[in-house]
Amino acid sequence: MMISRKDKNQTMDQQVLEIRSRIGNSIREHRERKGYSQEQLAILMNISRSTISKIENGNFNISIDYISKFSKHLGFKIKIE
């Protein structure tokens, strides 16, 4: 069976969206465990509340810089497997 370039791209896009969603859910869980609202965390991180909302909902292409900031303020380690 031959997979077209379009099918490969769609599969990759689905994987990216799944990863964004998993990262966002994890950040939300850490934020809630710390007892921060999105607004409180936004102030600590010097970013907008809407950016945090987009990240938590998987609707933002999060950078390593943001992941590092979340790690610092929410107290978790970054692990790549």
Secondary structure as GFF3:
##gff-version 3
##sequence-region A 1 81
A	DSSP	alpha_helix	5	34	.	.	.	ID=ss1
A	DSSP	alpha_helix	38	45	.	.	.	ID=ss2
A	DSSP	alpha_helix	49	56	.	.	.	ID=ss3
A	DSSP	alpha_helix	64	74	.	.	.	ID=ss4
###
